[in-house]
Amino acid sequence: MRGFWLLPALVLCAAPAAAHPVPFSYLDLRLGADGLTGTLTVHVFDAAHDLSIDPPERLLDPSVASSRAAALQSLLASRLSITDGTSPLTIAWAPLEVLPDKQSLRLPFGVRPGSNWGQTRVRPPIVGLTVALFPYDPKHQTFVNVYEDSALRQQVILDASRESFEYYSGSPRGTLAVVRRFVGAGIHHILIGPDHLLFLVGLLLLGGTIRRLALVVTAFTLAHSITLSIAALNLFSPPSRLVEPLIALSIVYVGIDNLMVRSGRDVRVWIAFAFGLVHGFGFASVLREMDLPARALGWTLFSFNVGVEIGQLLVVVLVASALAALRHRSEAAGRRLAFAGSLVVVVAGAFWFVERVFFAGGSL
């Protein structure tokens, strides 16, 4: 991973300051026993531009750099946000350093604790970072290294297209933060995913014993957990243009199966498992967009699956209870609702299939 920075580092060292040589800055964050510290290295060209200093080489003079240090620190502090996941952390700048050989300025800093993790110098469980150092240059990039206990743990490039990321520490509190975030993300995703919800509802429309419904939901959970893990680990990941229409077809299939079912024939467990494999790839496409913490990938997958399962159980309890209550009052009304509901499932699934195949406007 260290070779990740090799090319821009060589350019930074070799390029002249007369033109705009390198649209790069470097941010090193260090988590250790003394809390969170860091260094920010910026090219004199960028600093001079925003401080209105001409020529930029004047900032290589320690006396000039020292006289403008407070202005530069204030400017950068307004464009660099560090949080502990919920509350902002205060940056305390140390004296600026001039790096003539790299035509750059190094700004060391410490971070004061946030209100929700006390006033002692401890490492935060989450480090949230938002960076937009030199917006005048749309090509500017900030290369970020995160060290924990002196070991390089993560590298990322932030630019105009991606200004933020989060790092989860390897402490127990960091693991707990991962669990909290991704359990919530799993619950949120299943509850806002109309296609996943409709597939589940379709499986529940025919009713059944608690044991039977539990088997259906468990089969769906087991299947989507398998493919979610496979995709998240980059072992196999089919394109979304294939997965999304297949999810829509799974909804159509479960609706048609409900309409064609005969007494003594109930294969919903197998349907749930087979199409759960497809839905798992759909869940993975969402999870990959969430900056998965590489050090806690196992906890991430487990927590997201737990969240999805909690969301599913909420839906199952509500829908199954309502259907059971209706059938208890009128078996005929229950059958009519199952028939009408299955028609709605088929129509909605068919609509999503056409939309996703021919218009590519659907989203998971």
N, C-alpha and C positions, 0 to 999 in steps of 0.2 A: 504493500500500500504506500510505502514511503516514496516510491517512484512516481506516485500520483502527482507530486508537486515538482518533479524534476525540471520539466520544460519551462514552466513559468518562473521558477526560481533562477534558472540560467539566464532567462531573458531579463529578469529584474536586475541581476548582477551586471549584465553586459551592456544594456541599452543606454544610449546617451540621453541627457535630459533636455536637449534642445527641442525635440519634438515630443509628441505624446507617445512615449515608448511602450509603456506597459499599463493596461487598464486593470491592474491587480492590486489588491490589498491582502494582508495576511492577519488572521486572528487566531491566536493560540489561547485556549482555555485550559486551566489546570485545576483539577479537583483533588484535594488532598486533606491531610489532617488539619491544616490551617485554613480550610475553607476553599473558596473559589478565587483564583487569581488569573491574570491573563496579560497578554501583550498584543497590541495592535500596531502593525507596521504599514505605513502608507508612503506612497511615492511623493517626492517633493513637488512634482508637476501637479498632482491632484490637490495637494494641500495649498500650494501657491495659487492655483486657480480660484479656489473658494475663499482664500484670504486676500485676494487681489494683490498679490505680490509678483513683481516682474523685475528681473527674470526669476524663474523658479529656483535657480542655483543659489540665490541669496539665503534660502532656508538651510543650506548646508553650512552656513556660518553659525557656530554655536550661539553667539550672542544674539543674532537675529532670530534664530529658532527659539531661544529662551524667551525673548521679548514677546513672541507671538504664541507661546505655548498655551497660555490660558484661553486665548481666542480659539485655537485649534481644538483644544480639549472640550470646550463648550460646544463647538460646532459638531464634533463627532459624537458627543454624548447625546445630542438631540437626534442622531441618526442611528444609534446603536442601543437596542433595548435588550436587557437581560432580565429574565424572570425566573422564579422558582416553580413555574407551572401555573401559578395563580396570581401572585403579586409581583410587582416590579422590584428589582434589586438596584441599589444605589452604587454607581461606579465612583470609586475614589482613585483619582489619577496620581501616579508617581511622576517624578521629574522626567521630562522628555529626553530622549537620546538621539543624537544625530549619527547616521550611518553613511558616511561619505562614499564608501566603496559601493554601496547599493543605491545611492542617491535617494535615500529614504529616511523617514523619521520613525522611531520606535516609541510607542507610548505604553509603558507598563501601567497596570492598574490592579486594584483589589476590589472586591465586591462586598458591600455591607449586607448583612442578613436581612431577609424579608420578615414581615411581621408574623408570618405563620410558621416560622421555624426557629423562633427565639432569637436572642441577641448573642449567643455564643458563636464562635467561628467554626461552624460545621458545614459539611458539603450539603448542598440542597439535593433532594431526591430527584428533581427534574431541573434541567437547565433549558429554558426556552430562549431562543435567540431570534431577533429580527434585525436585519442589517440592510441599510440603504445609504452607504457612506458618501457616495459622490453621484447623486442623481443627474448631474449635468451630462454625464457620460453614460448612455444607455448600454454600452458594452462592458462597463466596469463589473469586475467579479471580486468577490471576497472568498479567499481560500481559508477554510476553518479546520483547525486541528483540535481535537478534544483529548486531553490526557487525564488519566485517573491513576493516582499513585505512581506517577512517572511513566506509565505505559500508554502508548498511543492507542486510543480506543475507537475513534471515529474520525472520518474526514468527509467534508462536504463542501460543495461550491455553491455560494449564494450569489444571485444576480437579479436583474430586473424581473425575470420570469419566476424566480423562487427566492423570496426574501427571508423566509423563516424556516426553522427546524427545531426539534426538541431532542435533547439527550437525556436518557434515563440512567442514573448512576447505578453502580453494581451493589449498592448498599441494600439492606432489607427495606428501607424506606423507599428506595428507588423501585424495587420489585413490587412493593405495595402500590406505588403510583402507577406502574404498568397495569396491574390487575384492575385498579379502579377505572383507569381510562378505557381499557378495551372491553371490560364487562359492560360499561355504559355504552360504548360504541356498538357492541353486538345487539344490545336491547334496542338502541335507537334505529339501527339498520333494519332489523326485522319488522319493527313497528311502522317504518315509513316506506317499506317495500311492498307495494300493492300486489305485485306478481307473486312474491313468496307467500304473502298472507292468503291470497286467493287460492293458491295451490293447497295450502293447509286446510282452508275452509272447505274446499272441494272434497278433501279426504274425510272430513268430519260430517258431511251432510247426511250420510246414510246412518249415522249414529252407531250404536253398538255398546258393548259392555265397557267398563272402565279399563279392564285388562286389554281388550282389543284396541281401544283408542290409544292406550299407553304404548302398545307395541308399534302402532302406526307412527306415532311421533318419535319413538326411539329409533326406528328404522331410518326415518328421515334425518334425524340428528347424526346418527352413526355415519350415514353415507356422505352427508355434506361435510362432516368433520374430516373424512378421509381425503376428499378432493381439495378441500380448503387448505389442508396441510401440504398436500403435494404441490399445489400451485404456489403457495406462499414460500415454500422452500425451493422454488424454481426447478423442480424435478420435471414437471410437465404442466403446461399452461396453454390451453387452446385459445384462439383469438375470441374476443368478445362478440365479433360479428357472427360467430358460430354459436356461442353459448347463449346469447340473449334470445335468438329465435327458438332454440331448443327449450329454453325455460318456458317460453310462450306455448310451445307445442305440448309440454308436460301438463300445462293447465288445461288445454283442450282435451288431452287424453283422459285426465281424471274426470272431467265433466261427462265425456261420452261414456266412460266406464260406469259412472253412476246411473246413467240413463239405460244402459244395457244390462245391468246387473240382474241376476236371477237368484231366487232363494237358494241358499247353501253355497253360493259362489261369492267369496270375498277375498280378493287378492290385493287389498289396499296396502298391506304391509310391504309386499313386493313392489308395488307401484311407488310407494314412498321411498323405498331404498334405491330403486333404479333411477328415479328422477332426482332424488336427493344428491346423487353423484353430480348431476348437471348443475343443480343449484349451488353446490359447494364452489364450483368454479366462478359462479356469479358473485358469491360472497368474497372470494379471493380478489377479484378485480377491485372491489371497494377497499379491502384491507391493504392492498399494495399501495394505495394512494395516501396512506396515513403515516409515512415515515416510520416503518417498523423498527423498533430498537433491536439491532443485531444481537446484542449481548443477552437479551431476554426474549428471544424469538419463541422459545417454548412456552413461556408464561403468556406471551402475547396471543399465540394461537389458542392456548387453553382458555384464557380469559374471554377472548372474542366468542369462542364456541359456547362458553357458559352464558354469556350475555344473550346470544342468539337463542339458546335453550330457554332462558328465563322469559324472553319475549314470546317465544312459541307457546310456552305453558300458560302465559297470561291469556293468549288468544284461545288456546284449547279450552281452558276452564270457562271462559265467558261464552264461547260459541257452543260448546258441548252442553253446558248447563242450560242455556236458552233453548236449544233443540230438545233436550230431554224434558224440560218443563212443558214445551209445546206438545210433545208426543204424549206426555202423561195426561194432558187435558183432552187431546183429540188425536188419535192415531192417524186418521184421515188427513187432518191438517198438516201433520208432520210429513206425511208422504207427499202432499202437494208442495210443501215448501222445499223438500228435497228435490223434487222434479223441477220446480221453477228455478231454484238456486243452481242446479246443475246446468240448466240452459244458460243462465247468466255467466257461469264459469266458462262454458264453451265459447260464447260470443266474445267475452272479454279476452280470452286466450287467443282466439282467432284474430281479433283486432290488433293485439300486440304483435302477433306473428307477422301480419301484413305490414304493420308499421316498421318493425325492426328489419325485415327483409328488404322492403322496397323503398323505405323512406329514411331508415337509419336514424330515426328521431327518438326511439325509445331509450330509456335508461333504467338501470337496475336499482 
